Amino acid sequence: MSAVKARLVLPCFLMLLNACDTAGPSQPILTKHPPTIRSLECFPASLGPSDSAIVVCNAFDQDGDTLNYTWVGDGRLRLAGAPPGTVHVLASPNSSQVIYYGPLGSPSDTAFVQCIVNDNRGGSVGAVILVPLR
């Protein structure tokens, strides 16, 4: 008797499960949006040997997700808060990053900073800003 009940319950369960998979007119399908970077700016726009500057990332998430920021330099700059010997600050809650003129391996007139914005739900976007060196 219990074997017959088990056979009947399983098809009913599968029909209910399939009914939940289709969204009707009253059940919109939710779309997940990645973050968007509106701007990435450096203040002041150029950097000299004893200077510091701040890079500001203006980003938002259409879904209202909390954002975090990964900052990456190219080795010609030092990033405030970066672990010694590295050129990055990972998963920071800060939408701005202080940078300093760094140890130059070879003469150069431009450095870069990359900002990667992550919404902690699989969405991310990145941007790069060039920083003229004096």
C-alpha positions in Angstrom: 0.0 0.0 0.0 2.8 2.5 0.8 4.5 1.8 -2.5 1.4 2.8 -4.4 1.2 6.1 -2.4 4.8 6.9 -3.1 4.2 6.4 -6.9 1.2 8.8 -6.8 2.9 11.5 -4.7 6.0 11.8 -6.9 4.1 12.7 -10.2 2.0 15.2 -8.2 5.1 16.8 -6.7 6.7 17.0 -10.2 3.6 18.7 -11.6 3.7 21.3 -8.8 7.5 21.9 -9.3 7.0 22.4 -13.1 4.1 24.9 -12.4 6.5 26.9 -10.2 9.1 27.1 -12.9 7.0 29.2 -15.2 6.3 32.8 -14.4 2.8 34.0 -15.2 1.7 37.6 -15.9 1.5 38.3 -12.2 4.9 36.9 -11.5 7.6 38.9 -13.3 11.0 37.3 -14.0 13.6 39.2 -11.9 16.6 40.4 -13.9 19.9 40.9 -12.0 21.9 43.9 -13.1 25.7 44.4 -12.7 27.0 47.7 -11.2 27.6 50.7 -13.4 30.5 53.1 -13.2 29.4 56.7 -14.0 32.9 58.2 -13.7 36.5 57.5 -12.5 38.4 60.7 -11.7 41.7 61.7 -10.2 42.2 64.9 -8.0 44.6 66.5 -8.8 44.8 65.2 -12.4 48.6 64.6 -12.3 51.1 63.5 -9.7 54.7 64.5 -8.9 57.4 62.9 -6.7 56.2 64.2 -3.4 52.5 64.4 -4.2 49.4 62.4 -3.3 46.1 62.3 -5.1 42.7 60.7 -4.7 40.9 58.6 -7.3 37.1 58.7 -6.9 34.8 56.1 -8.5 31.2 57.2 -8.9 29.3 53.8 -9.2 25.8 52.5 -8.5 23.9 49.3 -8.6 20.4 49.4 -10.1 19.3 46.5 -7.8 20.5 48.4 -4.7 23.2 45.8 -3.9 26.1 46.9 -1.6 29.2 47.6 -3.6 32.8 46.9 -2.9 35.8 48.3 -4.8 39.1 46.6 -5.8 41.9 49.1 -6.6 44.9 48.1 -8.7 47.9 50.2 -9.6 50.6 49.5 -12.2 53.6 49.7 -9.9 54.5 53.2 -10.7 52.1 54.3 -7.9 51.7 53.3 -4.3 48.1 52.8 -3.0 47.2 53.8 0.5 46.3 50.6 2.5 47.9 48.2 0.1 49.8 45.4 1.7 53.6 45.8 1.5 55.0 44.7 -1.9 51.6 44.7 -3.6 49.9 47.1 -6.0 46.3 46.4 -5.0 43.6 47.0 -2.3 41.0 44.2 -2.5 37.3 44.3 -1.7 37.3 47.8 -0.1 34.0 49.4 0.9 35.6 52.8 -0.1 34.7 54.4 -3.4 37.8 56.4 -3.3 41.5 55.6 -3.1 44.5 57.7 -2.1 47.5 57.2 -4.4 51.2 58.3 -4.1 54.0 58.8 -6.5 55.7 55.4 -6.3 59.1 53.9 -7.0 59.6 54.0 -10.7 61.3 51.0 -12.3 61.9 52.9 -15.5 61.3 56.5 -16.6 57.6 57.0 -17.5 55.3 59.8 -18.0 52.0 58.0 -17.2 50.7 55.5 -14.7 47.3 53.9 -14.3 44.8 53.0 -11.6 42.1 50.4 -12.2 38.9 50.2 -10.2 36.8 47.1 -10.2 33.3 47.4 -8.7 31.6 44.2 -7.5 28.0 43.8 -6.2 28.8 40.6 -4.2 26.2 38.8 -6.3 28.3 38.0 -9.3 28.1 41.3 -11.1 31.2 43.5 -11.7 32.5 46.2 -13.9 35.9 47.9 -14.2 37.4 51.1 -15.4 40.9 52.5 -15.8 42.2 56.0 -15.4 45.6 57.3 -16.7 47.5 59.5 -14.3 50.2 61.8 -15.8 53.4 61.8 -13.8 55.5 64.9 -13.5 
